[in-house]
Structures are given as C-alpha cells and as structure tokens.
C-alpha cells in the first residue's frame, strides 16, 4: 500500500513540476517584451538562463549524488523555482530577472536528477523503464494543460499573473513530494586510508575520470548533442516562417504546435519504457531519432501553415523516446557505481551544447541561405544522430541478473 501510494504521489509530482516549468517557457519573452525590453535584451537574458543551466548540469548532478535524502534535494529545487517565479513577478527589471534566470537554471538541473533518483528508489532497475515512461506521460499532460491555463491567465488577467500562478502550482508539487515514502540508502561504510571509496551499497565508487572513460557514456553524449543540434531550432524556425507568411491565427497555430506533441508524448511514453525493457535501448532510440530528419524535411516542403501541426506531431515521437531513454541509459551506464545523477547532468550538458549550436547555426543558415536550406541542415544533423546510434551506440541494457535488483524497503 505504501509503495502504491508513493507511486501515485510520484505521478502527481511529475504533473505539477511540469506545470511549474511551463511558466518559464515563452511566457518570459512575452512578459519582458510587454515591459519594453528590446529583442536583444530579451535574447541576452534568455542566454543567461541557458548558460546557467549548462554550467549547473555537472555540479547539480554531483550534489544530488552526494545528498542522502533525494526528497530534500527535490524540495530545495522546487523552493528555488518558486523564488525565481516570484522574482520575475515582483519586478521586470534587470537585477531580479537576472537573479531569477540564474536561480532557475541551477534549480532545474538539480530537480531533474533528484526526481530520477526518487523514481529509481521506488522501483527496481528492471521496472525503471516503465516508471520513466509513466513520469513522462504525467509531465506531458501537465505541460499541455498548464500551457493553455497560463495562456488564458496572460490573455485575460496579465502576463505577471502567469508567474504568480507558477509559484502557486509549486505548492501541490510539494504536497505530492511529501506523500512519497521510501527508505534512504544506508550510509556508506567508513573507508580506511588508502582504500577506494564505496557507494552506500558497498560497491566501489568510481572517480569522475573513470566514468568519463566509459565508451557508452561518451557515445550517447555525442548522440544527445546531435539530437538537439537537429531538434532545438526546428520549431522556432517553423514558427518564424508562420509569423512571416500568415496573418490571422498565428498564435493558435504555434500553440497547437507546442501542445499537440505533448499529448503524443503522454500516449507513447509508457510504451517506450516497456519496449526499452523488452527490445533493448538501441532499437527504441533508432525509432525515435528517425523522426528528426523526416520532420525537418517535411517542414522544408510545407507551404500551408496549417500543415505544420500534423508535421509537428513527429516531435511527440522523438520527445517521448528521448525523455524516457536519457535517464534510463544513465541508469545503465552509472547504476550501482555512485554517479547516476552526475551522469544525467553530463547528458544534460551535452543537450545544452547541442541546443545552443542548433539555434545559432540554424539562424545563421536561414539568414544567409534561406529557411529551406536551414531545414535541410537540421535534417542532416538528425540523420547523423540516427547513424551514430545505429553504427556506434552499444546496447546498454544490462543482463537479467543486473536488471532484477530488488526494490528497496519502503517506510510506512
């Protein structure tokens, strides 16, 4: 019963955390623009958030690894995100916005591995794929519903009200977190001088240098870079084309391009988690990554703006695969060696590098050679990602013995 209640509470935690994170999407740019910020100033401030997140990936993952109480790590991150939202709502001036972006960047990088660690504490390694798929389903539902709710708040109340709503939605996330119960891992046994450090389970804790020698880690990180190099700029480029060539209903089309894939993710994510356990990681990765070049080529050939929405549904396929597989492969690579959350942070850093390169390169290519050529460039990056998984990525699913680790005892 306690396990069942905790797993249901984890569903709601994913739902409400996604609600909170939705408030830090396009709404910030609209809020700042409404308060007379120039596009250059907005771009600079959003870059501060991106750089903060990239710089925080490894330290935040290492911090969560070092913290025995993963629930406290998640709670600290949620409280920091509340503070970020209230800073934005308080004053749209440089210092509060800068502080909010930096604080949110670090808190988000701490929250993601903390929630993955909580998931791993509640289920066995063999059930982790199913659990991560369920996490992604609830997060996607939360994102889609909250995007509509926040849009209504921004339209009919004020853009500032979006950030008060963001802070308010964090409160039920804290309630859901408190309803999750599991035993914290035992303290690591004392280590005599000259002996290797051990994990709480008594296994040898690898150094960061040893972790970075793992071929699976490095190849999947390269796949992550290529994935985001292809994916990150795609919708922005398409939205720019819609805005330039469409008069009415532009915002509705763009909103549909954001919301519809979330429902695809919600529908597919549990299936992705199950098949990753049944088929292995590589076949599922190839399936999800193949949607990238196909989507880019279709975007390049779309002449009617309303066709963007069905093309964007392919993003739901790749997002479902990527959202489930990143923490799952991190568990394969680092499970039992004391660096699970650091590994998630490493992959998050790779994602940030790919996304940053994508927006810069796609924007330059569109200005210099035209949007169609830019889409073909994104398609080429997506095809490289598929080839990298197919030709170089090793299968990371462990043996059945490793997969069937027992569930940890749960406190009442």
N, C-alpha and C positions, 0 to 999 in steps of 0.2 A: 504493500500500500504506500509506504513512504517513497519507494522508487517511483511508482506510478505518479504520485502527486508531484514529485520533483521534476519528472519529465514533462508533465503538463505545465508546470511553472516555467520550465525552460522554453516551451513553446511561446508562452506569453512574453517572456523576457526578450526573445528574438523579435516578436511582433512590435513591442513598444520601443526597443532600441532602434529598430528600423524607422519607426515613427520619428524619433528624436533626430536621427541622422538626416532624414529627408529635409529638415529645416535648414541644413547647411549646404543645400544644393544651389540651384539657380536663383533662389529667393534672395540670397545675399547680393548678387549682382543687381537685381531689380531694386532692392532696398537702397543700395548705395547710389544707383543712378537717379532714383527719385529724390535723393538728398544732394543733388548737384555734383556728384563725383563725376569726373571725366572717365572715358573708357580706359585711358592709360592708367589712371589712378586705381580703377577697379581691377584691371589686369594685374597691376603690381601687387595689390593686396591679396588677390587670389593666389598669386605666385608665392606670397609669404606663407599661406596655408599649405600649399603643395610642398614647398621646401621644408617647412617644419615637419610635415608628415614623413617625408623621405628621410630626414635626419633623425627622426624619432623611432624608425622601424626597429633597428637593432637594439638600441638602449631599452626601448619599451618591452620588447620580447625578452631580453635578458632579465629585466626587472621582474616580469611576471614569472619567469623560470625560478628566480630567487625567492619569490614570495610563497610561503607555505599555504596561505589562505587565498585561493584564487577568487573567491567571492568578494573578499575585501579589495582585491585588485580591480574587479569589475565595478564595485561600488565607487571606488575612488575615481575611476574614469567617468562614470555617469555623473557624479557630482561636478567634476571639472567641465563636462559638456553643458550642464545646467548653468554654471558660471559663465561659460562662453556665450550662451544664448542671451543671458541677462545683460552681459556687457554690450552685445550688439543692440539690444532693445533700449538700453539706457542712453546711448549717445552714438550717432553715426559719424563720429569724428575719428581722427587718425589713431590716437593712442588706444581708446577702447577697442576699436576694430582690429588693430594690430595685435593687441593682447589676446583678443578672442580667437583670432586665427591661429596664433601660436599655441594657445592652450588647447584648442580643439584638435589641432594636428597631433599633439602628443597623446591626448586622451583617447582619440580614435585608435591610434596604434597600440595602445595598451588594452583597450576594450576588446578588440578582435581576438588576440591570442588568449585573453582571460576567458572569454566565452567558449572558445575551442577547448581550453583546458578543463572547464567545468563539464562540457559535453563528454570529454574523454574520462572524467572522473565518475560519471554516472553510468556509462556503458562500457562493455568490453571492446577491445580492439576489433573484434570480428563484427560488432554491431555499429562501429563508428560511421561507416558509410551511410547506413540507413538514418542514423541520428543527424548527420550533417545535411543530408537531403531534407529531412524534416525541418531543421533550422532554416535552411534556405527558403523552404516553402512559406513558413510563417513570416520571415523577414520580407519576402517579396509581397505578400498580402499587405503587410503593414506599410511598406513603401508606397504601394499603389493607392491604398485608401487614404493615406495621410497626404499624399501629393494633391489629391482632389480637395481634401478638407482645408489644407493650408492655402491652396489657390482660392478657395471661397473666402477665407479669412482675409487674405490680401486684397481681394477684389471688393468685398463689401464692408470691411472694417478698416484696416490699414495694414501696410506692409510691416510695421513694427509689431502688430499683433501676432504675426507669424512666429516671432522669436519668443514671445510670452507663451504661446501655445506649445512651442518646442520644449521650453522649460517645464511646463505643466505635464506634458506627456512623459517626461522622465520619471515622474513620481510613481505611476503604476509600474514602471520598469523596476524601480527599487523594491516595491512590494513583491513583485514576481521573484526577484533575486532572493529576497528574504525567505521565500517559501521553498527554496531549493535546499535540500539537506543531503550531505554526504560527509563521510569521514575524511578529514585532511590526511595527506600521506604522512607516514611516520617520519620523525626527524632522522636525518642521515646519521649513520653511526659515526662516532668520533674517529678521526683519521690520524694515526701516528705520524710523526715527522718522516718525510721521505716516502710515504705511501701515497698511491693515487687517490684522488677524491672520489667519493661514491655518491650515487643517487640515493634518495630515501629508500629505494627498494634494495639497496646494497650492491647495485651494479656499478661498474666503473664509469665515472662521468668523464666524457671526452672533452678535451680542450677545444676552443674555437678553431685553432689551426687544424686539428684532426678532423673536425666536422667539415671544414672547407675543402678537405681532400676527397670528400665523398663524391664520386662521379655522378651519382643520381641527383644530388643537390645542385651541382653546377649545371648539368644539362637541363634540368627542369627550370632552373632560374633563367637560362637562356631562352627556353620556350616561353616563359612568362613575359620576358622582355619583348619577344616577337609578337606575342598575343596582343599586348597592349599597344605596341607600335602600330599594329594594324587596326585595333579596335577603338582606341581612345578618341581619335579625331573624327571618326566616321559620322556619327550623328550630328556633331557640331557643323561639319561641312555640309551635310544634307540640310540642316536647319537654315544655314546661311543661304543656300540656294532657294529654299522655300520662301524665305523672307524677301529675297530679291525679286522673285517672279510670281508671287501670289499676293493678291490684295486682301480679300476677306478670309476670315477663319484661320489665319496663320497660327495663332496661339493654340487653337483647338487641335490642329494637325500635329504641332510639336508636342503638345501634352499627350496626345494619343500615342505618339512615337515613344514616349517615356513610360506611359502606364501599361500599354498592351503587353510589352515584353515581360513585365513583372508578373502578369498572370500566366504567361508561358513558363517562367521560372518556377512559379508556385506549383504548376501542374507537373512539370518534368523532374524537379529536384529529387523527390523520393525515389523515383525510378532510376535516376542517375546513380544515387547512392547504392541501391540494390545491385545494379548491373556492374558497378565498380567492384563489388564483392564477388559477383558471380563470374564475370568475364575477365576481370583484371583491369588495371588502370589505363593501359595504353589504348585498347580499343575504344573506350569511352572518350578519352582525350582526343583521339583522331576524329571521332564523330563530331564533337563539339567544335574543334578547331576548323573543320572543313566548312562550317557555316560562315567563317570570316571572309575568305576570298570570294565565296559565292555572293555574300551580301554586298561586298564592295563593288563587284562587277554589276550587280543589279542596280545599285544606286547610280552607277555611272551611266546606265542606259535609261533610267526613269525620266520621262518627260512630263508626266502628270503628277503634281504634288500629292494627290490623294493616294497614289500608289506607294508612297513612302511608308505608310503604316504597315501594309502586309509585308513589305521587304524587311522592315524593322523587326518583324516577328522572329526572324532568324537570330536576332540578338538575344532573344529569350533562350534559344538552344545553347548558344555558346556561353551565356552568362550562367545558366543552370549547371553546365559541366564545370566551368571554371570555379564557380563559387563552392561547389562540393569538393572538387578534386584538390584544390590548393591545401586546405588543412588536412585532407586525408593523406596526400602524398607526404606532407610534413610529418605526419604521424608515422608513416612507413620509414622515412629517412632517419628520424631522430627518436622514434619511440623507444623508451627504456634507457636512453643514453643521456637524459638530463637536459636536452636542448630543444624540446618541442616548440616552445613559444619563440625562442630565438630563431628557429628555422622558419616559422611563419613570418617573423619580422624580416628575415632575409628575402623571402619570396615577395613580401610586400614592398621592400626596397626595389627589387627588380621590376615590379609592376609600376612603381612610380617613375623609374628611369624610362621605361618603355612609353608610358603615357606622356611624359614631358617631351620626349623626342617626337612622338606622334603628332601632337598639336603644333609644335614648331615646324616640323618638316612638311606636314600637310598644308599648313597655312602658306608657307613659302612657295610650295609647288603650285598651289591654287592661284596665287598672285602672279607667278612667273609663267606658268604653262597652261593654266585653266583647271577648272574643277574636275573635268573628266580624267585628265592625266593624273591628278592627285588621287582620285579614287583607284585608278589602276596601280598606283604606287602602294596604296594601302592593301590592295588585293595581293600584290607581290609579297608584301611582308606577311600577310596571312598564309600564303602558300608556303613560304619559308618555315613558318611555325608548324604547319602540317608535316612538312618533310623532316623537320627536326624531331618531332615526336615519332614519326614512322621509322626513320633510319637510325636515330641516335639514342632516343629515350629508352632506358631499360625498364622492364616491368618491376614495379616496386612492391606489389602485393606480396606479403610475407607468406611463409609456409603455414599450413593449417595449425601447426602446433603453436606458432607465434601468434596467430590470429585469435586463438581461443583462450586468451588471457582471462582470468576470472574477473568478474565485476567486484569492485571494492565494496566493503561493508558500508551500509548507509545508516547514519544515526537517526534516531526517532525524532 
